[in-house]
């Protein structure tokens, strides 16, 4: 059965809602950290595990029965994608303990650059001159970001560590996207793929907080509310909306729309936490996103 393409205004509305939902991710994470008065690796892994576990628990009853019907190779790609998704959230969420919201979100959205490089190494698709230019400009922006911290952040800062973790998170999500694309090409539906990836990532992350002496109990009701909102809005509404939009419009357009996430997140960070990045970080983020946009405009 062929689905009737939605109207342009419907695509724009859903994509806008999805970008707004994804942009709240850093805010819920930071609110949970502030409310619990805990930062660092252990609590960040607790947040990451809870987010993906809640999302998986919602998806499994809906999509779980169809997963077994998929080809084994597709399931294998989805499992591998889940491993990288666990690494992505583990590193990126931890980065928000050490650097500003604007720096973290700008660096983690550089994945179009890494996807282009991975496609070169994986599929032999050599980057074009425009992609190379975009990467060069983005690297200059990254250097400016790494040269400064934040003038006022709610959580203590070690900018170099937070920035590095955000970049690793971007590398990981690039693998996640490419492996997910291969899984869907080999017969998995978007829902089935997401169910496997979220479940695998949750299973990988669940025991890790215990290694760092953390617990899943004993927090205030607000912390649990932030975790639930994180799973519902950025993970399910945001990611589902973005993946749905990619079915009907150019992936380049979706990639460019996602670049609004750092701007929205940093605006919310200023409004809620009074977090003001240094001039160098602000300019660096702008330069970096311009580079990503240039590369995305020439993406395949």
Secondary structure, DSSP 8 states (H G I E B T S, - for coil): -------HHHHHHHHHHHHHHHHTHHHHHHHHHHHHT--SHHHHHHHHHHHHHHHHHHHHHHHHHHHTTS-HHHHHHHHHHHHHHHHHHHHHHHHTTTS-HHHHHHHHTTHHHHHHHHHHHHH-----HHHHHHHHHHHHHHHHHHT--EEE-SS---HHHHHHHHHHHHHHHHHHHHHHHHHHHTT--HHHHHHHHHHHHHHHHHTHHHHTT--SSS--HHHHHHHHHIIIIIIIIIHHHHHHHTTTS-HHHHHHHHTHHHHHHHHHHHHHH--EE-HHHHHHHHHHHHHHHHHHHT--
